[in-house]
Amino acid sequence: MSSDSHAHPTAQAAQAHETALHEGAEHEHPTWATYKWIALILTVITVVEVWCYYIPSFVASPFFIPILLTLSAVKFAIVVMFYMHLKYDHALFRGLFVGSLAVAMITIVGLLFLFGKVALGGGASH
């Protein structure tokens, strides 16, 4: 048995770690064009959100808050996927972000129903 194969286990581990880092970094990164389109999409969603706010009949409708929450969730997901590079990260991290968002959305919508800000069937009859 050669002494070289057991001489530097730390060096071998470091080399394996370095190789794993480089292999993990080989995923495709978004190009400038992708970031341009993502920024444009985020801008359009923001314009739609602000535009919705300035339509009094829509603000008074029961769909106003759920639609704004949905648009905000879409923007959150886009920012997390592309600008935080979560799209290219391990599935566990994606699950943590998406799961947290789902819990938050369900909680907020539940609270909106609980406190009467959103009602099914045209509102409460008092």
N, C-alpha and C positions, 0 to 999 in steps of 0.2 A: 504494500500500500504506500502510495506516495505521500510525503509530508505536505505537498502543495495543496492537496484537496482538503486538508483539515487545518491548514496553517492560519487562515484568516477568515473565520466564520463571520465576523463583523463586516469585513470588506465584501464578502459574498452577499450578505444581507443588504448592505448598502447598494450594491450593484443591482440586486433584484428590485429593491425599492425604486431606484433611479429608472430602471427599465419600465416598471409599472407606471411610474409617473409620466414617462414619455408616451407610453402606449395609451394611457388615459387621456393625454392631451391631444391625441390624434383625431379626436372627433371634429366634425366640421364646424367651424365658427361662422356665425353670420357675417355676411359681407356688408359693405357700406350701403348697398342698395336695399338689403333686408332691413337695416336699421332705419333707413329713410322711409320705407313703407310702414314699418311699425310706428314710427313717429307720426306719420300721416293718419294712420288708423286711430291712434290715441287722440289726435287732434280732432278728428271727425266725431268720435264718441263724445269728447268734451263739449264740442259745439252743439251736439244733439241734446246733451244734458242741460246746458244753459238755455238753449232754445225752448226746451220743454218747460222750464221754469217761467218763461215769459208768456206762456199761453194760459190765461186764467182758467179757462174751462178745463184744461188738462190738469192743472194744479188741484182743482176741486174734485177731480175724478178719483175713484178708489184705486186706479191703476198707476197714479203718479209715483208714489213711494216705491212700490215693487219694481217698476221699470227703472227708476233711478238706481235702486240697489243692484239690479241686474247689470245695468251698464257699468256701474262702479266695480262690480265683481269681474266683469270681462276685462276692464282696464287693469285691475289688480293682477289677473292671471297673465295678461300679455306682458306687463312689466316684469313679473316674477320669472316668466319663461324665458324672455329674451334678454332683458337688461341685467338680470341677476344670474343668467345662464343656467337656470334650473332645468330648462328643457334638455340640457346635455349632462345633467348631474344624475346621480344614482336615484333609482325609483323610490327609495325610502324617503329621501328629502322631498321629492315631488309629492309623495303621499302625505307627509307632514304638513306641507303648505296647503295642499288642496283640502285635506281633512280639516285643518283649522279654519279655512275659509268656509267650508260647508257647515261646520258647527256654528260659526259666527252668524252666517246668513240665516240658518234655521232659528237661532236664538233671537235675532233681531226681528224676523218676520213673526215669530211667535209672540214677542213682546208687542209688536204693532197690533196684532189681533187681540191680545189680552187687554191692552189699554184703549181699544176702540178706535185706533187710527185707521184701521183697515177692517172692513166688514164684508162678509159674504152675503149675497142676496140683497144688496142695495142698502144696507145699513141696519142699525138697531131700531126696534120699535119701542119707544119709551112712552 
